[in-house]
Amino acid sequence: MISIIICSRTKKLAQNFLENIKNTIGEKYELIVIDNAENKYSIFEAYNLGIEQSKGTFWCFVHDDVVFLTKNWGLKIKEIFESDSEIGLIGVAGSKVKTRMPSAWWDCPHHLMVTNIIHHLPNNTKNKQYHGFDYGDNVEVAVIDGVFMAARVNAYIAFDEKLKGFHQYDLDLSLQYINQGFKIMVTNQVLIEHFSVGKLDESWLKSVFKFHSHYNNCLPLKVDNENLNLKAIEVANANMFCNKLIENNFKILALRLWFRLIWLKPISKFHMQILKKFIA
């Protein structure tokens, strides 16, 4: 049985969402909804409450603003888990690398991203992201996105409640499965349509630093079959994220990251560019 765990932002889930799950999952399931309309819990706490109530063999953490477009998606997830006992976590989007430098999971070279999802964008258009499945339907990654996370039940795994708020829970769960010796996969066997995009606000930016500080000893991560120049990716990610911080006027955070980048790569044109932006 699959335990579907949802941290709900509303008192009551939309009926069409519930009907969509019922009509597409194709497998026995239980629905565990944690009412968080009043922001009583962090998402780490809410999901742990769901875990405590669950009775299934697999957990499925999913946002409440999606539509499943794949018939029998629950059966497909179950089959992937049963095909390999080393698989602990399955998503629909992720990256083959996670740097030590603070960044989003998608801040990586494009060829290292693996995605199969339809996003609704703010301009009322849809964008299907399908990438990274040249050699198979299920691709090993280092971390996944939290919009959909199917997990093999494990008594030693729970969300780390030291990480507060509503961000980085997906990376937290990814690293927990990695640290328990499991593999993480992104599959093209499940397609969902997601009706919102994340907001990169101050709380998100600060949560990135907190996550990286918390898991500093576990990073960087990469899948074993990738021959990567990790230092180059670290520098590129730091460059990108530092600019993102300055653009959003978080100059203190940008300064902290810049000092780390200077230590990583003392000589670079990037340092002068950043200095000019600080002065401006």
TIKEDREN-650195 format. One line per 8 residues: number of its first residue (from 0); their letters; for each residue x, y, z of C-alpha. Coordinates in nm, 2 decimals, m for minus. Each point is the difference from the previous one (the first is absolute). Example, Ala and Ser with C-alpha at 12.3 -4.5 7.8 and 13.67 -1.06 7.14 Angstrom:
<mises>
0 = AS = 1.23 m0.45 0.78 ~ 0.14 0.34 m0.07
</mises>
This chain:
<mises>
0 = MISIIICS = 0.00 0.00 0.00 ~ 0.11 0.36 m0.08 ~ m0.04 0.26 0.28 ~ m0.06 0.33 m0.18 ~ 0.10 0.28 0.24 ~ m0.10 0.36 m0.06 ~ 0.08 0.31 0.19 ~ m0.32 0.20 m0.08
8 = RTKKLAQN = 0.00 0.38 m0.02 ~ m0.38 0.00 0.01 ~ m0.26 m0.15 0.24 ~ m0.14 m0.22 m0.27 ~ 0.16 m0.15 m0.31 ~ m0.16 0.06 m0.33 ~ m0.24 m0.28 m0.10 ~ 0.14 m0.02 m0.36
16 = FLENIKNT = 0.35 m0.06 0.15 ~ m0.13 m0.28 0.22 ~ m0.19 m0.15 m0.30 ~ 0.31 0.02 m0.21 ~ 0.21 m0.20 0.24 ~ m0.28 m0.26 0.04 ~ m0.04 m0.04 m0.38 ~ 0.36 m0.02 m0.09
24 = IGEKYELI = 0.21 m0.17 0.27 ~ m0.10 m0.36 m0.09 ~ 0.13 m0.13 0.33 ~ m0.14 m0.03 0.36 ~ 0.07 0.32 0.19 ~ m0.07 0.21 0.31 ~ m0.03 0.37 0.00 ~ 0.16 0.19 0.30
32 = VIDNAENK = m0.07 0.37 0.00 ~ 0.17 0.22 0.25 ~ m0.21 0.32 0.04 ~ 0.25 0.29 m0.01 ~ m0.23 0.28 m0.10 ~ 0.11 0.20 0.30 ~ 0.37 m0.07 m0.05 ~ 0.01 m0.19 0.33
40 = YSIFEAYN = 0.28 m0.23 m0.12 ~ 0.31 0.03 m0.21 ~ m0.02 m0.23 m0.30 ~ 0.26 m0.22 0.17 ~ m0.23 m0.04 0.30 ~ m0.31 m0.05 m0.21 ~ 0.16 m0.28 m0.21 ~ 0.13 m0.17 0.31
48 = LGIEQSKG = m0.36 0.00 0.15 ~ m0.11 m0.16 m0.33 ~ 0.28 m0.26 0.03 ~ m0.11 m0.08 0.36 ~ m0.36 m0.07 m0.12 ~ 0.09 m0.20 m0.31 ~ m0.05 m0.37 m0.04 ~ 0.12 m0.05 m0.36
56 = TFWCFVHD = 0.31 m0.17 m0.14 ~ 0.08 0.32 m0.19 ~ m0.04 0.37 0.08 ~ m0.10 0.25 m0.27 ~ 0.05 0.37 0.09 ~ m0.17 0.22 m0.26 ~ m0.12 0.36 m0.03 ~ m0.37 0.07 0.00
64 = DVVFLTKN = 0.00 0.20 m0.32 ~ 0.08 m0.27 m0.25 ~ m0.19 m0.23 m0.24 ~ 0.12 m0.35 m0.08 ~ 0.00 m0.06 m0.38 ~ 0.13 m0.36 0.02 ~ m0.24 m0.29 0.05 ~ 0.10 m0.26 0.26
72 = WGLKIKEI = 0.29 0.22 0.12 ~ m0.01 m0.16 0.34 ~ 0.05 m0.34 m0.15 ~ 0.29 0.13 m0.21 ~ 0.17 0.14 0.31 ~ m0.04 m0.32 0.18 ~ 0.15 m0.20 m0.29 ~ 0.31 0.23 m0.01
80 = FESDSEIG = 0.06 m0.05 0.37 ~ m0.05 m0.38 m0.03 ~ 0.24 m0.01 m0.30 ~ 0.29 0.11 0.22 ~ 0.02 m0.02 0.38 ~ 0.27 0.27 0.00 ~ m0.24 0.26 m0.13 ~ m0.13 0.21 0.30
88 = LIGVAGSK = m0.14 0.31 m0.16 ~ m0.17 0.09 m0.33 ~ m0.09 0.34 m0.14 ~ m0.10 0.17 m0.33 ~ 0.28 0.26 0.00 ~ 0.35 0.01 0.14 ~ 0.37 0.05 m0.06 ~ 0.30 m0.23 m0.03
96 = VKTRMPSA = 0.21 0.23 0.22 ~ m0.05 0.22 0.31 ~ 0.28 0.24 0.07 ~ 0.14 0.10 0.34 ~ m0.04 0.37 m0.10 ~ m0.35 0.13 0.08 ~ m0.23 m0.03 m0.29 ~ m0.33 m0.14 m0.12
104 = WWDCPHHL = 0.00 m0.37 m0.11 ~ m0.07 0.12 m0.36 ~ 0.31 0.23 0.00 ~ 0.21 m0.25 m0.20 ~ 0.11 m0.06 m0.35 ~ m0.30 m0.09 m0.21 ~ 0.12 m0.35 m0.10 ~ 0.00 m0.09 0.37
112 = MVTNIIHH = m0.37 0.07 0.05 ~ m0.26 m0.27 m0.04 ~ m0.37 0.12 m0.02 ~ m0.34 m0.12 m0.11 ~ m0.27 0.25 0.11 ~ m0.24 0.26 m0.14 ~ 0.02 0.34 0.17 ~ m0.26 0.28 m0.01
120 = LPNNTKNK = 0.19 0.33 m0.03 ~ m0.11 0.34 0.13 ~ m0.09 0.11 m0.36 ~ m0.27 m0.27 m0.02 ~ 0.21 m0.22 m0.23 ~ 0.10 m0.36 0.05 ~ 0.36 m0.13 m0.02 ~ 0.08 m0.37 m0.03
128 = QYHGFDYG = 0.34 m0.07 0.13 ~ 0.13 m0.34 m0.13 ~ 0.37 m0.06 0.01 ~ 0.26 m0.25 0.09 ~ m0.16 m0.33 m0.10 ~ 0.23 m0.09 m0.29 ~ 0.11 m0.33 0.15 ~ m0.30 m0.12 0.20
136 = DNVEVAVI = m0.34 0.08 0.16 ~ 0.14 0.02 0.35 ~ 0.32 0.20 0.06 ~ 0.21 0.02 0.31 ~ 0.04 0.35 0.15 ~ 0.15 0.16 0.31 ~ m0.31 0.20 0.11 ~ m0.36 0.04 m0.10
144 = DGVFMAAR = m0.26 0.27 0.00 ~ m0.28 0.00 0.26 ~ m0.30 0.03 m0.22 ~ m0.02 m0.38 m0.01 ~ 0.21 m0.24 0.21 ~ m0.08 m0.37 0.03 ~ 0.21 m0.17 0.27 ~ 0.06 m0.35 0.13
152 = VNAYIAFD = m0.11 m0.01 0.36 ~ 0.30 0.00 0.23 ~ m0.01 0.01 0.38 ~ 0.33 0.20 0.01 ~ m0.12 0.28 m0.22 ~ m0.20 0.31 0.10 ~ 0.01 0.37 m0.10 ~ 0.25 0.19 0.20
160 = EKLKGFHQ = m0.20 0.25 0.21 ~ 0.30 0.21 0.07 ~ m0.05 0.14 m0.34 ~ m0.30 0.23 0.04 ~ m0.24 0.15 m0.25 ~ m0.12 m0.13 m0.33 ~ 0.31 m0.04 m0.21 ~ 0.28 m0.25 m0.06
168 = YDLDLSLQ = m0.20 m0.29 0.14 ~ 0.05 m0.18 m0.33 ~ 0.38 0.03 0.02 ~ m0.02 m0.10 0.37 ~ m0.19 m0.32 m0.10 ~ 0.24 m0.07 m0.29 ~ 0.30 0.02 0.22 ~ m0.16 m0.22 0.27
176 = YINQGFKI = m0.05 m0.28 m0.26 ~ 0.35 0.05 m0.14 ~ 0.14 m0.02 0.35 ~ m0.19 m0.33 0.06 ~ 0.16 m0.15 m0.31 ~ m0.30 0.03 m0.24 ~ m0.01 0.11 m0.36 ~ m0.22 0.29 m0.11
184 = MVTNQVLI = m0.17 m0.01 m0.34 ~ m0.20 0.23 m0.23 ~ m0.25 m0.18 m0.21 ~ m0.18 0.08 m0.32 ~ m0.27 m0.26 0.08 ~ m0.20 0.26 0.20 ~ m0.11 0.33 m0.15 ~ m0.16 0.27 0.21
192 = EHFSVGKL = m0.12 0.35 m0.08 ~ 0.10 0.26 0.26 ~ m0.21 0.31 0.03 ~ 0.25 0.23 0.18 ~ 0.37 0.09 0.00 ~ 0.21 0.06 0.30 ~ 0.06 0.35 0.13 ~ 0.37 0.08 0.07
200 = DESWLKSV = m0.06 0.24 0.28 ~ 0.21 0.09 0.30 ~ m0.11 m0.30 0.21 ~ 0.10 m0.23 m0.29 ~ 0.34 0.17 m0.05 ~ 0.08 m0.02 0.38 ~ m0.11 m0.37 0.01 ~ 0.25 m0.08 m0.27
208 = FKFHSHYN = 0.28 0.12 0.23 ~ m0.14 m0.18 0.30 ~ m0.03 m0.33 m0.20 ~ 0.36 0.02 m0.13 ~ 0.13 0.08 0.35 ~ m0.19 m0.29 0.15 ~ 0.12 m0.25 m0.27 ~ 0.34 0.14 m0.07
216 = NCLPLKVD = 0.18 m0.32 0.09 ~ m0.22 m0.20 m0.25 ~ 0.06 0.23 m0.30 ~ 0.07 0.00 m0.28 ~ m0.19 m0.29 m0.14 ~ 0.00 m0.16 m0.35 ~ m0.11 m0.33 m0.15 ~ 0.29 m0.24 m0.03
224 = NENLNLKA = m0.03 m0.04 m0.38 ~ 0.06 0.37 m0.07 ~ 0.36 0.12 m0.07 ~ m0.03 0.36 0.10 ~ 0.22 0.30 0.06 ~ m0.16 0.08 0.34 ~ 0.21 0.31 0.07 ~ m0.11 0.16 m0.32
232 = IEVANANM = m0.37 m0.07 0.08 ~ 0.05 0.13 0.35 ~ 0.15 0.33 m0.13 ~ m0.28 0.03 m0.26 ~ m0.27 m0.06 0.26 ~ 0.15 0.25 0.24 ~ 0.02 0.26 m0.27 ~ m0.36 m0.06 m0.11
240 = FCNKLIEN = m0.14 0.00 0.36 ~ 0.21 0.30 0.11 ~ m0.15 0.21 m0.29 ~ m0.35 m0.13 0.10 ~ 0.05 0.13 0.35 ~ 0.13 0.34 m0.11 ~ m0.29 0.04 m0.25 ~ m0.25 m0.07 0.29
248 = NFKILALR = 0.19 0.25 0.22 ~ 0.13 m0.26 0.25 ~ 0.35 0.14 0.00 ~ 0.11 m0.14 0.34 ~ m0.08 m0.35 m0.12 ~ 0.17 0.08 m0.33 ~ 0.31 0.12 0.19 ~ 0.02 m0.32 0.20
256 = LWFRLIWL = m0.01 m0.21 m0.31 ~ 0.25 0.22 m0.19 ~ 0.26 m0.05 0.28 ~ m0.05 m0.37 m0.04 ~ 0.04 0.03 m0.38 ~ 0.33 0.20 0.05 ~ 0.13 m0.28 0.21 ~ m0.10 m0.26 m0.27
264 = KPISKFHM = 0.13 0.20 m0.29 ~ 0.22 0.30 0.10 ~ 0.06 0.12 m0.36 ~ m0.30 0.06 m0.21 ~ m0.16 0.29 m0.20 ~ m0.32 m0.08 0.19 ~ 0.14 0.17 0.32 ~ 0.03 0.34 m0.17
272 = QILKKFIA = m0.35 m0.04 m0.15 ~ m0.14 m0.07 0.35 ~ 0.20 0.29 0.15 ~ m0.15 0.24 m0.25 ~ m0.35 m0.12 0.08 ~ 0.06 0.05 0.37 ~ 0.13 0.36 m0.06 ~ m0.30 0.07 m0.23
</mises>
